[in-house]
Amino acid sequence: MLYFAKGSEKYAISDDELKEGLISTLEKLGEREKVLALPPDITRFYSRSGDITGYIYQYYNHRLTDILPTTGTHYPMTEKEIGKMYPAVPKSLFRIHKWREDLHTFGDVPSDFINEISEGKLNYSIPAQTNKLLVDGNFDLILSIGQVVPHEVIGMANYNKNIFIGAGGKESIHKSHYLGAVYGMERIMGRVDTPVRQVLNYASENFAKELPIIYILTVIGKDENNKLTLNGLFIGDDFECFRKASELSLKVNFEMLEEPLKKVVVYLEPMEFKSTWLGNKSIYRTRMAIADDGELIVIAPGLKEFGEDKVIDRLIRKYGYVTTPEVLKYVEENDDLKNNLSAAAHLIHGSSENRFKITYCPGHISKKEIESVNFNYASLDEMIKKYNPEKLKDGFNKTPDGEEIFFISNPGLGLWTNKDKFIE
């Protein structure tokens, strides 16, 4: 059922409209005694989830008993991050999702289903898993909160991804990520119906119908002054809610370019992007827009590691970002990668397939480390002087020396392609 739907690529929803739409929907849901909130972590700071969670706490107060940030494989939120993103909510309500331990497994999405949707590429089953708190907590309302935006693994982020991936477990995360990578990012990004989404829909329909989940989905855009805007708010308990949010997101967050881009400069805000695990959104979201023999320059002042998990960080350092055929070969020959398929998927996602040059300008990783994973290195100080993020506007820019570049201030907010690379 769709409880609330408001959105337009031309109209920004005000703070008052956001609060009114949310509270009116909570009133429609009726009396609830024990509520769980599943918002994102600091990597989705601009999703408006912080404001929404604050309004939920104001409404339910002591009946909102638990908040579980859906961190997936990311590090748990720090107290400082919680204070910044969720200032109106007591820190005592926050729980940590341990993606390797605190799990409930409903059952398996069968191997014959995976084989069919992967077009014969994979033959394994995928467990439907979520944090055991959702099942054992005896909640009469679970509010899943987050932003819908084009995504490299699943096509469009959020909806039941928040339940089975964000709050999911080791095996389900590994296998679903690898499914998306093997199927092909260019065939997935910006699509509502993808193999990975079909897996999660199967899990929702066959295993999790009894959970009292309501989805609160936002669509974030920018106005003519480059200021972030809330363009959509959709609240419901089924696929229709997600479909409507996705349709708006494609209008707001998807940019089709007429010609391939020769040079793209992406800025990674240090609060949000501390690893290439996240920072490679600069690659994922632009790879269909960049010309053969073009260059992607990633200005990353907060970059201090590769993976946000010690095991995955070690695997990235061991194998590096190489071509898809090389990764597939490594998986076949090496148990450490075979047992961590999301890391293998990430290596595929972070590759240019030797088609264009990737240059990282990190704040806290050495030149030797960057080059060891097959990226090019450039000095952060030098590149910020040349491509000052504070002076560039999103889109096409001409530098003082006459160079034309395409600048992106936050790759997590969109998807860029050119008409020759986008696969219908």
TORGUVO-769488 format. One record per residue (C-alpha): x, y, z; residue number from 1; residue in three letters. Coordinates in Angstrom, 3 decimals. Layout:
! residues N
X,Y,Z,NUM,ALA
...
//
This chain:
! residues 424
0.000,0.000,0.000,1,MET
1.196,3.501,-0.843,2,LEU
0.502,5.809,2.109,3,TYR
2.159,8.998,0.844,4,PHE
3.639,10.080,-2.474,5,ALA
4.840,13.533,-3.353,6,LYS
7.550,14.456,-5.792,7,GLY
8.616,16.430,-8.838,8,SER
11.907,17.112,-10.588,9,GLU
10.933,20.817,-10.622,10,LYS
9.570,21.224,-7.090,11,TYR
11.442,21.059,-3.784,12,ALA
9.578,19.785,-0.732,13,ILE
9.961,22.161,2.209,14,SER
10.930,21.115,5.732,15,ASP
7.373,21.761,6.913,16,ASP
5.950,19.628,4.085,17,GLU
8.374,16.837,4.913,18,LEU
7.373,16.801,8.574,19,LYS
3.673,17.130,7.810,20,GLU
3.742,14.319,5.229,21,GLY
5.641,12.008,7.566,22,LEU
3.558,12.677,10.682,23,ILE
0.252,12.409,8.801,24,SER
1.362,8.986,7.548,25,THR
2.390,7.788,11.012,26,LEU
-1.053,8.835,12.250,27,GLU
-2.676,6.750,9.493,28,LYS
-0.713,3.701,10.667,29,LEU
-2.463,3.809,14.028,30,GLY
-1.208,3.168,17.534,31,GLU
2.149,1.384,17.811,32,ARG
3.870,0.303,20.998,33,GLU
7.335,-0.821,19.938,34,LYS
9.056,0.731,16.924,35,VAL
12.391,0.004,15.225,36,LEU
14.008,2.504,12.839,37,ALA
16.450,1.394,10.125,38,LEU
18.132,4.546,8.800,39,PRO
21.416,4.737,6.833,40,PRO
24.834,5.615,8.196,41,ASP
26.932,8.744,7.631,42,ILE
27.631,7.705,4.016,43,THR
24.037,8.774,3.248,44,ARG
24.240,11.986,5.236,45,PHE
22.406,14.000,2.582,46,TYR
19.455,11.610,2.320,47,SER
17.432,13.643,4.868,48,ARG
17.246,10.479,6.962,49,SER
18.624,12.389,9.931,50,GLY
15.704,14.821,9.904,51,ASP
13.188,12.032,9.289,52,ILE
14.510,9.910,12.165,53,THR
14.359,12.957,14.416,54,GLY
10.700,13.537,13.525,55,TYR
9.956,9.853,14.139,56,ILE
11.492,10.104,17.615,57,TYR
9.478,13.260,18.363,58,GLN
6.296,11.407,17.372,59,TYR
6.842,8.065,19.092,60,TYR
9.227,9.109,21.886,61,ASN
9.775,6.128,24.252,62,HIS
7.936,3.812,21.838,63,ARG
10.868,4.152,19.431,64,LEU
12.973,1.634,21.327,65,THR
15.787,0.846,18.875,66,ASP
17.618,2.432,15.938,67,ILE
19.799,0.157,13.817,68,LEU
21.843,2.011,11.165,69,PRO
21.974,-0.248,8.115,70,THR
25.721,-0.141,7.671,71,THR
26.145,-3.302,5.602,72,GLY
29.901,-3.858,5.459,73,THR
30.734,-0.311,6.589,74,HIS
32.238,0.566,9.937,75,TYR
29.751,1.167,12.781,76,PRO
28.793,4.805,13.222,77,MET
30.888,6.692,15.743,78,THR
29.299,8.811,18.472,79,GLU
30.485,11.893,16.606,80,LYS
28.818,10.732,13.385,81,GLU
25.585,9.908,15.228,82,ILE
25.627,13.344,16.844,83,GLY
26.108,15.039,13.490,84,LYS
23.555,13.055,11.484,85,MET
20.989,12.349,14.232,86,TYR
21.263,15.280,16.673,87,PRO
17.606,15.109,17.761,88,ALA
17.761,11.460,18.825,89,VAL
19.294,9.995,22.030,90,PRO
22.493,8.082,21.317,91,LYS
21.332,5.360,23.713,92,SER
18.820,4.145,21.104,93,LEU
21.456,3.261,18.521,94,PHE
22.514,-0.336,17.932,95,ARG
25.419,-1.760,15.903,96,ILE
24.819,-4.087,12.977,97,HIS
27.382,-6.884,13.052,98,LYS
27.115,-8.192,9.505,99,TRP
29.104,-11.356,10.171,100,ARG
27.368,-12.332,13.421,101,GLU
23.944,-10.957,14.416,102,ASP
21.900,-12.671,11.744,103,LEU
18.606,-14.380,11.129,104,HIS
18.423,-16.556,8.016,105,THR
14.879,-16.972,6.679,106,PHE
15.780,-19.453,3.949,107,GLY
17.490,-19.605,0.562,108,ASP
16.741,-18.029,-2.771,109,VAL
17.273,-21.232,-4.800,110,PRO
20.179,-21.854,-7.136,111,SER
17.969,-22.557,-10.148,112,ASP
16.432,-19.089,-9.732,113,PHE
19.913,-17.506,-9.515,114,ILE
21.048,-19.487,-12.555,115,ASN
18.085,-18.235,-14.557,116,GLU
18.387,-14.541,-13.694,117,ILE
22.186,-14.585,-14.111,118,SER
21.742,-16.035,-17.600,119,GLU
23.594,-19.195,-16.599,120,GLY
26.634,-17.435,-15.128,121,LYS
26.093,-18.530,-11.506,122,LEU
24.752,-21.674,-9.868,123,ASN
24.717,-20.936,-6.153,124,TYR
21.785,-20.179,-3.841,125,SER
21.659,-16.924,-1.863,126,ILE
20.432,-16.871,1.747,127,PRO
17.793,-14.321,2.716,128,ALA
19.366,-12.806,5.832,129,GLN
18.779,-9.812,8.062,130,THR
19.809,-8.650,11.502,131,ASN
18.158,-10.868,14.108,132,LYS
16.830,-7.789,15.918,133,LEU
14.173,-7.385,13.208,134,LEU
12.830,-10.869,13.876,135,VAL
13.459,-11.310,17.611,136,ASP
12.605,-7.775,18.751,137,GLY
8.809,-8.214,18.657,138,ASN
8.294,-4.852,16.963,139,PHE
4.861,-3.837,15.772,140,ASP
6.425,-1.342,13.325,141,LEU
9.730,-1.320,11.468,142,ILE
10.509,1.922,9.619,143,LEU
13.082,1.506,6.835,144,SER
14.410,4.943,5.925,145,ILE
16.639,6.006,3.055,146,GLY
17.348,7.567,-0.318,147,GLN
16.558,6.146,-3.747,148,VAL
19.371,6.891,-6.211,149,VAL
21.050,5.018,-9.098,150,PRO
23.262,2.250,-7.708,151,HIS
26.067,0.113,-9.107,152,GLU
25.133,-3.233,-7.492,153,VAL
21.360,-3.289,-7.651,154,ILE
20.322,-0.616,-10.179,155,GLY
18.466,1.727,-7.817,156,MET
19.341,1.924,-4.122,157,ALA
17.095,1.273,-1.136,158,ASN
13.690,-0.368,-0.583,159,TYR
14.294,-4.014,0.477,160,ASN
18.037,-3.578,-0.095,161,LYS
17.982,-1.840,3.281,162,ASN
16.608,-5.003,4.909,163,ILE
18.613,-7.768,3.212,164,PHE
21.870,-5.940,2.377,165,ILE
22.121,-2.896,4.675,166,GLY
20.980,-5.052,7.605,167,ALA
22.037,-8.261,5.873,168,GLY
24.722,-10.826,6.454,169,GLY
28.055,-11.953,5.131,170,LYS
26.916,-14.588,2.649,171,GLU
23.939,-12.662,1.274,172,SER
26.048,-9.512,0.780,173,ILE
28.922,-11.370,-0.862,174,HIS
26.793,-13.398,-3.252,175,LYS
24.396,-10.618,-4.250,176,SER
27.233,-8.197,-4.984,177,HIS
28.995,-10.780,-7.111,178,TYR
25.790,-11.515,-9.008,179,LEU
25.511,-7.840,-9.940,180,GLY
29.150,-7.594,-10.990,181,ALA
29.093,-10.736,-13.124,182,VAL
25.832,-9.695,-14.776,183,TYR
27.368,-6.317,-15.673,184,GLY
27.147,-2.850,-14.143,185,MET
26.242,-1.172,-17.421,186,GLU
23.177,-3.421,-17.624,187,ARG
22.171,-2.641,-14.031,188,ILE
22.776,0.997,-13.119,189,MET
19.639,3.109,-13.235,190,GLY
17.303,0.108,-13.662,191,ARG
14.469,-0.814,-11.322,192,VAL
14.260,-4.465,-12.404,193,ASP
17.657,-6.172,-12.131,194,THR
18.868,-9.646,-11.090,195,PRO
19.912,-8.451,-7.633,196,VAL
16.589,-6.705,-7.093,197,ARG
14.786,-9.878,-8.195,198,GLN
16.673,-11.804,-5.489,199,VAL
15.582,-9.329,-2.816,200,LEU
12.009,-9.267,-4.093,201,ASN
11.974,-13.068,-3.901,202,TYR
13.169,-12.821,-0.295,203,ALA
10.511,-10.210,0.549,204,SER
7.676,-12.165,-1.024,205,GLU
8.631,-15.606,0.261,206,ASN
10.221,-14.996,3.650,207,PHE
9.603,-11.577,5.175,208,ALA
5.909,-10.830,4.643,209,LYS
5.190,-11.068,8.354,210,GLU
7.598,-8.277,9.275,211,LEU
5.692,-4.972,9.784,212,PRO
7.940,-2.928,7.487,213,ILE
7.061,0.535,6.162,214,ILE
9.490,2.172,3.716,215,TYR
10.204,5.904,3.911,216,ILE
12.037,6.842,0.712,217,LEU
13.508,10.185,-0.350,218,THR
14.762,11.505,-3.673,219,VAL
17.452,14.198,-3.425,220,ILE
18.311,16.642,-6.219,221,GLY
19.890,20.052,-6.700,222,LYS
18.493,23.442,-7.613,223,ASP
19.897,25.995,-10.059,224,GLU
22.236,27.270,-7.324,225,ASN
23.673,23.784,-6.730,226,ASN
21.891,23.527,-3.386,227,LYS
20.571,20.116,-2.369,228,LEU
16.794,19.771,-2.507,229,THR
14.270,17.194,-1.346,230,LEU
12.410,16.435,-4.566,231,ASN
10.467,13.390,-3.451,232,GLY
9.011,11.656,-0.407,233,LEU
7.352,8.263,-0.806,234,PHE
6.011,6.117,2.048,235,ILE
4.548,2.649,1.627,236,GLY
4.893,-1.055,2.308,237,ASP
5.330,-2.492,-1.183,238,ASP
7.126,-2.280,-4.516,239,PHE
4.865,0.514,-5.792,240,GLU
6.401,2.934,-3.297,241,CYS
9.887,2.061,-4.533,242,PHE
8.869,2.176,-8.201,243,ARG
7.491,5.709,-7.894,244,LYS
10.599,6.912,-6.062,245,ALA
12.822,5.306,-8.701,246,SER
10.929,6.931,-11.553,247,GLU
11.501,10.338,-9.993,248,LEU
15.138,9.596,-9.174,249,SER
15.852,8.812,-12.830,250,LEU
14.512,12.253,-13.743,251,LYS
16.456,13.985,-10.982,252,VAL
19.697,11.986,-10.593,253,ASN
20.429,10.650,-14.090,254,PHE
22.299,12.715,-16.682,255,GLU
22.571,11.565,-20.298,256,MET
25.367,13.337,-22.159,257,LEU
25.610,13.770,-25.898,258,GLU
29.324,13.003,-26.150,259,GLU
31.852,10.976,-24.108,260,PRO
33.817,13.005,-21.561,261,LEU
37.570,13.356,-22.014,262,LYS
38.376,14.494,-18.483,263,LYS
36.210,14.124,-15.377,264,VAL
37.145,15.546,-11.973,265,VAL
35.282,14.170,-8.941,266,VAL
35.472,15.565,-5.429,267,TYR
34.977,13.219,-2.461,268,LEU
33.868,15.022,0.676,269,GLU
36.135,13.808,3.527,270,PRO
33.322,13.273,6.047,271,MET
31.609,10.790,3.732,272,GLU
34.411,9.203,1.727,273,PHE
37.291,7.701,3.687,274,LYS
37.862,4.533,1.617,275,SER
37.958,3.467,-2.002,276,THR
35.186,0.991,-1.068,277,TRP
32.970,4.101,-0.985,278,LEU
35.105,6.529,-2.971,279,GLY
34.965,4.358,-6.062,280,ASN
31.464,5.701,-6.587,281,LYS
33.493,8.216,-8.568,282,SER
34.263,5.337,-10.964,283,ILE
30.960,3.443,-10.806,284,TYR
28.778,6.435,-11.513,285,ARG
30.894,7.964,-14.303,286,THR
32.320,4.988,-16.201,287,ARG
29.573,5.050,-18.825,288,MET
30.231,8.743,-19.467,289,ALA
34.021,8.665,-19.865,290,ILE
35.612,8.403,-23.287,291,ALA
38.030,5.659,-24.244,292,ASP
41.514,6.975,-23.363,293,ASP
39.874,9.615,-21.152,294,GLY
40.834,10.373,-17.554,295,GLU
39.057,10.383,-14.217,296,LEU
40.706,12.456,-11.489,297,ILE
39.469,11.735,-7.966,298,VAL
40.200,14.412,-5.365,299,ILE
39.928,12.523,-2.067,300,ALA
41.195,14.477,0.971,301,PRO
39.610,12.028,3.461,302,GLY
40.925,8.834,1.860,303,LEU
42.770,6.707,4.415,304,LYS
42.104,3.077,3.433,305,GLU
40.787,0.801,0.704,306,PHE
38.188,-1.411,2.410,307,GLY
35.979,-0.553,5.390,308,GLU
36.474,-4.093,6.630,309,ASP
39.936,-5.452,7.521,310,LYS
39.493,-8.619,5.459,311,VAL
38.243,-6.748,2.400,312,ILE
40.945,-4.077,2.751,313,ASP
43.585,-6.817,2.705,314,ARG
42.061,-8.428,-0.398,315,LEU
41.955,-5.137,-2.289,316,ILE
45.621,-4.583,-1.464,317,ARG
46.472,-8.138,-2.526,318,LYS
44.701,-8.262,-5.900,319,TYR
44.209,-4.624,-6.903,320,GLY
41.681,-3.149,-9.301,321,TYR
42.064,-5.210,-12.457,322,VAL
39.868,-6.214,-15.393,323,THR
36.789,-8.400,-15.062,324,THR
38.401,-11.467,-16.708,325,PRO
41.334,-11.216,-14.287,326,GLU
39.011,-10.993,-11.263,327,VAL
36.982,-13.971,-12.430,328,LEU
40.214,-15.954,-12.788,329,LYS
41.368,-14.925,-9.310,330,TYR
38.045,-16.077,-7.847,331,VAL
38.397,-19.480,-9.495,332,GLU
41.953,-19.945,-8.240,333,GLU
41.925,-18.369,-4.755,334,ASN
39.796,-19.359,-1.769,335,ASP
40.266,-16.051,0.049,336,ASP
38.531,-14.197,-2.773,337,LEU
36.037,-16.997,-3.402,338,LYS
34.955,-16.701,0.240,339,ASN
34.610,-12.906,0.013,340,ASN
32.707,-12.380,-3.217,341,LEU
31.669,-8.812,-2.412,342,SER
35.371,-7.933,-2.459,343,ALA
35.676,-9.584,-5.881,344,ALA
32.636,-7.636,-7.068,345,ALA
34.167,-4.424,-5.761,346,HIS
37.381,-5.046,-7.720,347,LEU
35.301,-5.340,-10.890,348,ILE
33.324,-2.209,-10.045,349,HIS
36.501,-0.232,-9.436,350,GLY
38.125,-1.106,-12.753,351,SER
38.116,0.977,-15.914,352,SER
38.681,-2.299,-17.810,353,GLU
41.812,-0.584,-19.153,354,ASN
39.546,1.763,-21.086,355,ARG
40.374,5.051,-19.332,356,PHE
42.893,6.362,-16.796,357,LYS
42.002,6.639,-13.096,358,ILE
44.068,9.059,-11.003,359,THR
43.536,9.240,-7.241,360,TYR
44.646,12.235,-5.166,361,CYS
44.418,10.915,-1.573,362,PRO
44.756,12.717,1.731,363,GLY
46.137,9.874,3.839,364,HIS
47.362,7.053,1.570,365,ILE
50.817,6.989,0.001,366,SER
51.707,7.063,-3.668,367,LYS
53.100,3.538,-3.331,368,LYS
49.836,2.200,-1.903,369,GLU
47.689,3.854,-4.569,370,ILE
49.835,2.532,-7.385,371,GLU
49.953,-0.946,-5.819,372,SER
46.206,-1.361,-6.479,373,VAL
46.647,-0.187,-10.085,374,ASN
45.453,3.399,-9.794,375,PHE
47.537,6.375,-10.862,376,ASN
48.616,8.873,-8.197,377,TYR
48.704,12.653,-8.120,378,ALA
49.443,15.079,-5.295,379,SER
46.319,16.234,-3.479,380,LEU
47.716,19.721,-2.882,381,ASP
48.733,20.179,-6.492,382,GLU
45.461,18.934,-7.927,383,MET
43.320,21.019,-5.556,384,ILE
45.225,24.081,-6.739,385,LYS
44.577,23.113,-10.340,386,LYS
40.980,21.928,-9.837,387,TYR
39.690,23.812,-6.798,388,ASN
36.350,22.230,-5.807,389,PRO
35.210,25.495,-4.245,390,GLU
35.562,27.317,-7.559,391,LYS
34.185,24.685,-9.910,392,LEU
30.517,24.178,-10.716,393,LYS
28.904,20.821,-11.363,394,ASP
29.083,20.029,-15.059,395,GLY
31.335,21.534,-17.714,396,PHE
34.077,23.966,-16.660,397,ASN
36.987,25.647,-18.421,398,LYS
40.127,26.106,-16.328,399,THR
42.242,29.296,-16.499,400,PRO
44.682,27.536,-18.838,401,ASP
41.853,26.630,-21.234,402,GLY
41.356,22.973,-20.301,403,GLU
37.767,21.714,-20.447,404,GLU
36.712,19.370,-17.647,405,ILE
33.489,17.896,-16.310,406,PHE
33.197,18.347,-12.536,407,PHE
31.118,16.319,-10.071,408,ILE
30.952,17.517,-6.468,409,SER
29.317,14.356,-5.068,410,ASN
29.214,11.144,-7.110,411,PRO
26.848,9.519,-4.634,412,GLY
23.998,11.739,-5.820,413,LEU
23.806,10.710,-9.450,414,GLY
24.626,8.644,-12.507,415,LEU
26.269,9.963,-15.657,416,TRP
26.450,8.318,-19.055,417,THR
26.602,9.101,-22.738,418,ASN
24.125,7.830,-25.278,419,LYS
26.650,5.482,-26.891,420,ASP
27.435,3.626,-23.648,421,LYS
23.971,3.347,-22.139,422,PHE
22.544,-0.087,-22.868,423,ILE
18.791,-0.024,-23.424,424,GLU
//
